[in-house]
């Protein structure tokens, strides 16, 4: 058989993972559109980071470092989130030039809904799968991750 010719009966792990990932992505995007969600992935990640560190003082430079983005990109993201009422920039006493980033109740509400959506997706994904089968699935996934981390980049 030629290289990359497919045996019609043989299933491939990489292909199966890709199919599932795309199916999940399509389901999530359909759900987002139905609920009028307009935030991008990076905007959602930004809100998640800010909420995770809500008890700390977080500034734009912290976000730039966390997301590994340029100052101008961070400014654009934060401008949109502030305009849409998800965050506020609040002056700090020690230095009036600094503005800490604070999530609003609107962002907290969105986060709660997103958590419920994730829980529902997990229920959908695991429906009719026994706990024993899930245990095997997670063990196999852990082994695949280990294989990828230890792999020598196709030099076998």
N, C-alpha and C positions, 0 to 999 in steps of 0.2 A: 504494500500500500504506500502511496506517495505521502510525503510530509504534508501534514495538515488536512489530509483526506479524512473525512469522518466515517467511522464505523457507525452506521445508522442506529445500531442497538446500544452502543456504548454511550453512557452519560458522562459528562465532564463537570467536575466540581466548580471550576471557574465560571463556566457558562451558566450553571444552575444558580450560583450565587448572584450573578449579574441579572438573570431573569427575575429573581425574587426582589432584588434591590430596586429594579425598575418598576415592578408591580407595586411595591410599597410607595415609591416616589409618586407614581400616578395616582394612587389612592389618596395620599396626603394632599397633593395638589388639587385634586377634585374637591376634597373636603374644604381646603383653604378657600377656593373660589366660591363654593356654596355659602360660606360664612363671611365673605367679603374681606378676608384677610389679605392685606397688601404688603406686609413686611417681607423683606428679603431675608435670606438665610443669615447674612452677616448682621442685619439689624436685630434679628431674633437672638443671635449669639451675643450681641452687645447687651441686650436687655437681660439675658440670662446671667452674664458676667456681673452686671451691675447689681442684680438682685442677690446673687450669691455673696457679694461683698457689701451688702447694704449696711451692715453695722460698721464698716470701715469708711474712711474718707477716700473716695476714688476720684481721680482726675483724668483728664483726657490723655495725659502721657501714660497712665496705667493701662488704659484701653489700647493705645497704640502698641505698647509692649505685649500685652496679652494676645491681641489679634495679629500682631506682626504686620502692621499697616502704617502707611505714611501719615504724617500730621494732616495733610489736606484731605485724605480719605476719611480719617476719623472725624474731622470737622464736618464733612458732608453728611456722614451717618448721623452724628449727633444733632446737626441742624434739622434733619428730617424728623428724628425722634422727638425733638423738642417742639417743633412745629405741630406735630400730630398729637402732642399731649402725653407722650410716654415717659419723658424725663424732664427734669428742671436742672438748670445750672444755678447753683447757689454760691454766693460769695462766702469766703471763710474769714474769720476774725483776724487770724495771724497775717494774712496777705490778701488784700482786696483784689489783687490781680488774678488770684487763683479762684477757680470756680469748681466746686465739687459737683459730681454728677449724682443726681438723686432720682430714683424711679418714682413715678406717680401711682395713684390707685388704679388708673387705667392699665398700666403695665402689670401691676399685680393681678388684676382681674384676667388679663390676657394670659398670664403665666398659669393661673389656676385652670383656665379652660384648656390650655395646651397640655397640662399634666393629665387632665381627664381624657383628652384625645389620645395621648400616649398610652394611658392605661387601656383604653378601648382598643387601640391597635394591637396591644399585647394580647388582649383577650381574643381578638380575631385571629392573630397569628397562631395562638396555641390551642385554638378550639379543636376538640376531639383528639388531642394528642395526650397520651398518658404521661404521668409524671416520670415513669421509667424511661419512656422514649425521649422526653425532654432532657433528662439527665444524660442520656447517650448523645443527644444532639449537642448539648453544651460541651461535653467531653471532646467530641469530634471537632467542634469549632475551636476549642482551646488548642487542640493538636494542630489544626490547620494554621492558626496564628503562630504557634511555636515553630512550625515548619517554615513559615514565611520569614520569621525573624532570624532563624538559624540558617536559612537557605544561602547557597553560594551563587545566587544569580545565574541559574541555568547552566552551570558548568559541570553538570553530572555526566 
